[in-house]
Amino acid sequence: MPDPIGDSLDRALEGAFTRRIPQSAQAQMKYLVKQLKGTKAAAQALGISQRTVERYVVGKLKRPRQDLRGRLEREVKKR
């Protein structure tokens, strides 16, 4: 069962930020790599390989699969 109080607090925190989250997969991945201080940590957080993270950062991959898109957006919103 989801925690309604925790979800409410997360939504309140999101409203307090002045900057929007990055929109493209490349920008989201770059943001996550910067926040987690490395591609290896970002890959572990998303459950994908380090090389895949590097491909998104460079721009070789542009459109993530549906499940990865959701995980990526959640991780970026957390940070």
N, CA, C and O atoms as CSV, one atom per row, in Angstrom:
chain,resi,resn,atom,element,x,y,z
A,1,MET,N,N,0.839,-1.186,0.000
A,1,MET,CA,C,0.000,0.000,0.000
A,1,MET,C,C,0.883,1.249,0.000
A,1,MET,O,O,1.772,1.377,0.842
A,2,PRO,N,N,0.647,2.158,-0.926
A,2,PRO,CA,C,1.455,3.382,-0.980
A,2,PRO,C,C,1.228,4.258,0.250
A,2,PRO,O,O,0.149,4.261,0.842
A,3,ASP,N,N,2.245,4.980,0.608
A,3,ASP,CA,C,2.188,5.863,1.775
A,3,ASP,C,C,1.594,7.205,1.361
A,3,ASP,O,O,2.271,7.980,0.685
A,4,PRO,N,N,0.343,7.511,1.745
A,4,PRO,CA,C,-0.279,8.771,1.311
A,4,PRO,C,C,0.410,10.004,1.893
A,4,PRO,O,O,0.469,11.045,1.237
A,5,ILE,N,N,0.926,9.899,3.109
A,5,ILE,CA,C,1.601,11.052,3.714
A,5,ILE,C,C,2.922,11.315,3.005
A,5,ILE,O,O,3.257,12.462,2.710
A,6,GLY,N,N,3.666,10.257,2.735
A,6,GLY,CA,C,4.942,10.415,2.028
A,6,GLY,C,C,4.742,10.961,0.627
A,6,GLY,O,O,5.517,11.803,0.173
A,7,ASP,N,N,3.693,10.483,-0.074
A,7,ASP,CA,C,3.399,10.991,-1.411
A,7,ASP,C,C,3.023,12.465,-1.366
A,7,ASP,O,O,3.415,13.242,-2.237
A,8,SER,N,N,2.265,12.841,-0.352
A,8,SER,CA,C,1.868,14.246,-0.215
A,8,SER,C,C,3.082,15.129,0.034
A,8,SER,O,O,3.184,16.227,-0.515
A,9,LEU,N,N,3.990,14.651,0.853
A,9,LEU,CA,C,5.209,15.425,1.121
A,9,LEU,C,C,6.064,15.556,-0.135
A,9,LEU,O,O,6.634,16.616,-0.394
A,10,ASP,N,N,6.154,14.476,-0.915
A,10,ASP,CA,C,6.915,14.529,-2.165
A,10,ASP,C,C,6.315,15.548,-3.127
A,10,ASP,O,O,7.048,16.313,-3.755
A,11,ARG,N,N,4.992,15.566,-3.247
A,11,ARG,CA,C,4.340,16.539,-4.138
A,11,ARG,C,C,4.564,17.968,-3.647
A,11,ARG,O,O,4.763,18.875,-4.456
A,12,ALA,N,N,4.534,18.177,-2.334
A,12,ALA,CA,C,4.770,19.511,-1.782
A,12,ALA,C,C,6.195,19.964,-2.073
A,12,ALA,O,O,6.425,21.129,-2.398
A,13,LEU,N,N,7.152,19.047,-1.955
A,13,LEU,CA,C,8.545,19.388,-2.254
A,13,LEU,C,C,8.727,19.727,-3.725
A,13,LEU,O,O,9.468,20.650,-4.065
A,14,GLU,N,N,8.049,18.979,-4.606
A,14,GLU,CA,C,8.140,19.258,-6.037
A,14,GLU,C,C,7.644,20.663,-6.347
A,14,GLU,O,O,8.198,21.338,-7.215
A,15,GLY,N,N,6.619,21.106,-5.655
A,15,GLY,CA,C,6.082,22.443,-5.878
A,15,GLY,C,C,7.011,23.541,-5.397
A,15,GLY,O,O,6.913,24.681,-5.850
A,16,ALA,N,N,7.915,23.209,-4.481
A,16,ALA,CA,C,8.819,24.208,-3.919
A,16,ALA,C,C,10.002,24.511,-4.844
A,16,ALA,O,O,10.630,25.562,-4.716
A,17,PHE,N,N,10.307,23.612,-5.761
A,17,PHE,CA,C,11.443,23.833,-6.655
A,17,PHE,C,C,11.091,24.854,-7.728
A,17,PHE,O,O,9.948,24.935,-8.178
A,18,THR,N,N,12.084,25.623,-8.127
A,18,THR,CA,C,11.848,26.648,-9.134
A,18,THR,C,C,12.188,26.169,-10.536
A,18,THR,O,O,11.672,26.707,-11.516
A,19,ARG,N,N,13.051,25.163,-10.643
A,19,ARG,CA,C,13.436,24.663,-11.956
A,19,ARG,C,C,12.628,23.423,-12.295
A,19,ARG,O,O,12.300,22.622,-11.420
A,20,ARG,N,N,12.314,23.275,-13.566
A,20,ARG,CA,C,11.619,22.085,-14.031
A,20,ARG,C,C,12.615,20.949,-14.206
A,20,ARG,O,O,13.813,21.184,-14.363
A,21,ILE,N,N,12.117,19.713,-14.179
A,21,ILE,CA,C,13.002,18.579,-14.399
A,21,ILE,C,C,13.387,18.540,-15.878
A,21,ILE,O,O,12.616,18.991,-16.726
A,22,PRO,N,N,14.552,18.015,-16.194
A,22,PRO,CA,C,14.960,17.907,-17.600
A,22,PRO,C,C,13.948,17.080,-18.390
A,22,PRO,O,O,13.384,16.126,-17.855
A,23,GLN,N,N,13.710,17.431,-19.645
A,23,GLN,CA,C,12.678,16.781,-20.440
A,23,GLN,C,C,13.199,15.624,-21.283
A,23,GLN,O,O,12.558,14.574,-21.333
A,24,SER,N,N,14.318,15.780,-21.933
A,24,SER,CA,C,14.810,14.717,-22.818
A,24,SER,C,C,15.498,13.632,-21.994
A,24,SER,O,O,15.948,13.873,-20.874
A,25,ALA,N,N,15.570,12.445,-22.566
A,25,ALA,CA,C,16.228,11.334,-21.880
A,25,ALA,C,C,17.706,11.642,-21.670
A,25,ALA,O,O,18.271,11.297,-20.632
A,26,GLN,N,N,18.330,12.286,-22.643
A,26,GLN,CA,C,19.746,12.625,-22.518
A,26,GLN,C,C,19.962,13.610,-21.365
A,26,GLN,O,O,20.879,13.435,-20.563
A,27,ALA,N,N,19.137,14.621,-21.282
A,27,ALA,CA,C,19.281,15.609,-20.214
A,27,ALA,C,C,18.989,14.991,-18.845
A,27,ALA,O,O,19.668,15.305,-17.868
A,28,GLN,N,N,17.992,14.122,-18.769
A,28,GLN,CA,C,17.681,13.450,-17.511
A,28,GLN,C,C,18.837,12.557,-17.084
A,28,GLN,O,O,19.197,12.516,-15.908
A,29,MET,N,N,19.411,11.852,-18.031
A,29,MET,CA,C,20.512,10.952,-17.714
A,29,MET,C,C,21.735,11.750,-17.260
A,29,MET,O,O,22.403,11.362,-16.302
A,30,LYS,N,N,22.034,12.856,-17.937
A,30,LYS,CA,C,23.161,13.697,-17.532
A,30,LYS,C,C,22.952,14.225,-16.114
A,30,LYS,O,O,23.883,14.250,-15.309
A,31,TYR,N,N,21.720,14.645,-15.818
A,31,TYR,CA,C,21.391,15.157,-14.488
A,31,TYR,C,C,21.607,14.074,-13.435
A,31,TYR,O,O,22.195,14.327,-12.383
A,32,LEU,N,N,21.126,12.864,-13.726
A,32,LEU,CA,C,21.245,11.759,-12.784
A,32,LEU,C,C,22.706,11.376,-12.561
A,32,LEU,O,O,23.113,11.103,-11.432
A,33,VAL,N,N,23.486,11.355,-13.625
A,33,VAL,CA,C,24.915,11.035,-13.505
A,33,VAL,C,C,25.611,12.081,-12.645
A,33,VAL,O,O,26.461,11.745,-11.820
A,34,LYS,N,N,25.261,13.325,-12.832
A,34,LYS,CA,C,25.875,14.397,-12.058
A,34,LYS,C,C,25.485,14.294,-10.581
A,34,LYS,O,O,26.329,14.469,-9.702
A,35,GLN,N,N,24.214,14.013,-10.309
A,35,GLN,CA,C,23.742,13.906,-8.934
A,35,GLN,C,C,24.345,12.702,-8.206
A,35,GLN,O,O,24.685,12.789,-7.026
A,36,LEU,N,N,24.474,11.586,-8.914
A,36,LEU,CA,C,24.979,10.358,-8.292
A,36,LEU,C,C,26.492,10.220,-8.413
A,36,LEU,O,O,27.071,9.249,-7.924
A,37,LYS,N,N,27.129,11.184,-9.059
A,37,LYS,CA,C,28.587,11.251,-9.194
A,37,LYS,C,C,29.179,10.067,-9.944
A,37,LYS,O,O,30.197,9.506,-9.537
A,38,GLY,N,N,28.528,9.691,-11.052
A,38,GLY,CA,C,29.118,8.657,-11.890
A,38,GLY,C,C,28.091,7.835,-12.629
A,38,GLY,O,O,26.937,7.716,-12.217
A,39,THR,N,N,28.545,7.268,-13.739
A,39,THR,CA,C,27.643,6.464,-14.561
A,39,THR,C,C,27.341,5.124,-13.919
A,39,THR,O,O,26.262,4.568,-14.125
A,40,LYS,N,N,28.271,4.603,-13.148
A,40,LYS,CA,C,28.048,3.303,-12.508
A,40,LYS,C,C,26.920,3.391,-11.480
A,40,LYS,O,O,26.054,2.517,-11.436
A,41,ALA,N,N,26.925,4.421,-10.668
A,41,ALA,CA,C,25.874,4.597,-9.663
A,41,ALA,C,C,24.524,4.847,-10.324
A,41,ALA,O,O,23.501,4.349,-9.855
A,42,ALA,N,N,24.516,5.606,-11.400
A,42,ALA,CA,C,23.269,5.868,-12.122
A,42,ALA,C,C,22.733,4.580,-12.731
A,42,ALA,O,O,21.527,4.335,-12.709
A,43,ALA,N,N,23.616,3.766,-13.270
A,43,ALA,CA,C,23.197,2.495,-13.862
A,43,ALA,C,C,22.610,1.570,-12.808
A,43,ALA,O,O,21.611,0.899,-13.068
A,44,GLN,N,N,23.205,1.522,-11.636
A,44,GLN,CA,C,22.689,0.682,-10.566
A,44,GLN,C,C,21.333,1.179,-10.085
A,44,GLN,O,O,20.453,0.373,-9.783
A,45,ALA,N,N,21.151,2.488,-10.009
A,45,ALA,CA,C,19.880,3.041,-9.559
A,45,ALA,C,C,18.763,2.738,-10.551
A,45,ALA,O,O,17.611,2.563,-10.154
A,46,LEU,N,N,19.096,2.674,-11.843
A,46,LEU,CA,C,18.091,2.441,-12.878
A,46,LEU,C,C,17.948,0.970,-13.260
A,46,LEU,O,O,16.980,0.589,-13.918
A,47,GLY,N,N,18.905,0.147,-12.850
A,47,GLY,CA,C,18.851,-1.267,-13.180
A,47,GLY,C,C,19.233,-1.568,-14.624
A,47,GLY,O,O,18.700,-2.493,-15.237
A,48,ILE,N,N,20.160,-0.779,-15.161
A,48,ILE,CA,C,20.642,-0.985,-16.532
A,48,ILE,C,C,22.166,-1.013,-16.502
A,48,ILE,O,O,22.774,-0.785,-15.456
A,49,SER,N,N,22.783,-1.292,-17.648
A,49,SER,CA,C,24.245,-1.359,-17.681
A,49,SER,C,C,24.855,0.044,-17.710
A,49,SER,O,O,24.223,1.018,-18.119
A,50,GLN,N,N,26.090,0.101,-17.264
A,50,GLN,CA,C,26.826,1.366,-17.262
A,50,GLN,C,C,27.004,1.870,-18.687
A,50,GLN,O,O,26.936,3.074,-18.930
A,51,ARG,N,N,27.228,0.976,-19.614
A,51,ARG,CA,C,27.430,1.360,-21.015
A,51,ARG,C,C,26.163,1.985,-21.593
A,51,ARG,O,O,26.247,2.917,-22.393
A,52,THR,N,N,25.000,1.488,-21.201
A,52,THR,CA,C,23.749,2.067,-21.677
A,52,THR,C,C,23.600,3.508,-21.181
A,52,THR,O,O,23.161,4.386,-21.924
A,53,VAL,N,N,23.965,3.739,-19.930
A,53,VAL,CA,C,23.929,5.106,-19.391
A,53,VAL,C,C,24.860,5.999,-20.199
A,53,VAL,O,O,24.499,7.125,-20.543
A,54,GLU,N,N,26.044,5.509,-20.498
A,54,GLU,CA,C,27.002,6.296,-21.278
A,54,GLU,C,C,26.452,6.615,-22.660
A,54,GLU,O,O,26.671,7.713,-23.171
A,55,ARG,N,N,25.744,5.677,-23.271
A,55,ARG,CA,C,25.166,5.918,-24.602
A,55,ARG,C,C,24.097,7.013,-24.554
A,55,ARG,O,O,24.007,7.830,-25.471
A,56,TYR,N,N,23.297,7.035,-23.502
A,56,TYR,CA,C,22.297,8.097,-23.369
A,56,TYR,C,C,22.973,9.449,-23.151
A,56,TYR,O,O,22.540,10.453,-23.717
A,57,VAL,N,N,24.030,9.488,-22.336
A,57,VAL,CA,C,24.734,10.745,-22.053
A,57,VAL,C,C,25.348,11.316,-23.325
A,57,VAL,O,O,25.281,12.523,-23.558
A,58,VAL,N,N,25.947,10.455,-24.150
A,58,VAL,CA,C,26.582,10.898,-25.389
A,58,VAL,C,C,25.534,11.299,-26.432
A,58,VAL,O,O,25.780,12.181,-27.254
A,59,GLY,N,N,24.382,10.659,-26.396
A,59,GLY,CA,C,23.336,10.987,-27.350
A,59,GLY,C,C,23.101,9.923,-28.404
A,59,GLY,O,O,22.331,10.143,-29.339
A,60,LYS,N,N,23.750,8.770,-28.273
A,60,LYS,CA,C,23.553,7.693,-29.246
A,60,LYS,C,C,22.179,7.058,-29.085
A,60,LYS,O,O,21.549,6.678,-30.073
A,61,LEU,N,N,21.714,6.942,-27.853
A,61,LEU,CA,C,20.362,6.458,-27.588
A,61,LEU,C,C,19.513,7.662,-27.204
A,61,LEU,O,O,19.948,8.529,-26.446
A,62,LYS,N,N,18.300,7.703,-27.735
A,62,LYS,CA,C,17.470,8.887,-27.498
A,62,LYS,C,C,16.128,8.586,-26.835
A,62,LYS,O,O,15.633,9.387,-26.043
A,63,ARG,N,N,15.546,7.447,-27.153
A,63,ARG,CA,C,14.211,7.144,-26.634
A,63,ARG,C,C,14.252,5.871,-25.797
A,63,ARG,O,O,14.398,4.776,-26.340
A,64,PRO,N,N,14.124,6.007,-24.474
A,64,PRO,CA,C,14.161,4.814,-23.626
A,64,PRO,C,C,12.875,3.999,-23.736
A,64,PRO,O,O,11.820,4.511,-24.111
A,65,ARG,N,N,12.995,2.712,-23.397
A,65,ARG,CA,C,11.815,1.848,-23.344
A,65,ARG,C,C,10.842,2.405,-22.307
A,65,ARG,O,O,11.214,3.223,-21.466
A,66,GLN,N,N,9.604,1.954,-22.379
A,66,GLN,CA,C,8.549,2.466,-21.502
A,66,GLN,C,C,8.904,2.289,-20.023
A,66,GLN,O,O,8.758,3.228,-19.240
A,67,ASP,N,N,9.367,1.100,-19.635
A,67,ASP,CA,C,9.678,0.861,-18.228
A,67,ASP,C,C,10.885,1.681,-17.761
A,67,ASP,O,O,10.900,2.185,-16.637
A,68,LEU,N,N,11.887,1.812,-18.618
A,68,LEU,CA,C,13.058,2.621,-18.268
A,68,LEU,C,C,12.679,4.095,-18.182
A,68,LEU,O,O,13.188,4.816,-17.323
A,69,ARG,N,N,11.806,4.542,-19.049
A,69,ARG,CA,C,11.362,5.937,-19.025
A,69,ARG,C,C,10.743,6.281,-17.671
A,69,ARG,O,O,11.013,7.340,-17.105
A,70,GLY,N,N,9.912,5.375,-17.161
A,70,GLY,CA,C,9.274,5.602,-15.856
A,70,GLY,C,C,10.278,5.619,-14.720
A,70,GLY,O,O,10.217,6.479,-13.842
A,71,ARG,N,N,11.210,4.659,-14.736
A,71,ARG,CA,C,12.236,4.611,-13.685
A,71,ARG,C,C,13.125,5.846,-13.725
A,71,ARG,O,O,13.480,6.403,-12.686
A,72,LEU,N,N,13.480,6.265,-14.930
A,72,LEU,CA,C,14.343,7.440,-15.093
A,72,LEU,C,C,13.660,8.690,-14.554
A,72,LEU,O,O,14.275,9.485,-13.844
A,73,GLU,N,N,12.396,8.857,-14.891
A,73,GLU,CA,C,11.665,10.031,-14.420
A,73,GLU,C,C,11.524,10.022,-12.895
A,73,GLU,O,O,11.663,11.064,-12.255
A,74,ARG,N,N,11.250,8.857,-12.315
A,74,ARG,CA,C,11.124,8.755,-10.855
A,74,ARG,C,C,12.434,9.089,-10.156
A,74,ARG,O,O,12.443,9.809,-9.157
A,75,GLU,N,N,13.538,8.571,-10.677
A,75,GLU,CA,C,14.844,8.836,-10.059
A,75,GLU,C,C,15.216,10.315,-10.156
A,75,GLU,O,O,15.783,10.878,-9.219
A,76,VAL,N,N,14.901,10.939,-11.281
A,76,VAL,CA,C,15.218,12.362,-11.440
A,76,VAL,C,C,14.356,13.197,-10.483
A,76,VAL,O,O,14.836,14.157,-9.880
A,77,LYS,N,N,13.086,12.819,-10.356
A,77,LYS,CA,C,12.193,13.563,-9.451
A,77,LYS,C,C,12.626,13.416,-7.996
A,77,LYS,O,O,12.466,14.342,-7.201
A,78,LYS,N,N,13.172,12.255,-7.648
A,78,LYS,CA,C,13.647,12.049,-6.268
A,78,LYS,C,C,14.741,13.025,-5.912
A,78,LYS,O,O,14.833,13.480,-4.772
A,79,ARG,N,N,15.574,13.348,-6.887
A,79,ARG,CA,C,16.741,14.178,-6.632
A,79,ARG,C,C,16.509,15.594,-7.083
A,79,ARG,O,O,17.393,16.439,-6.945
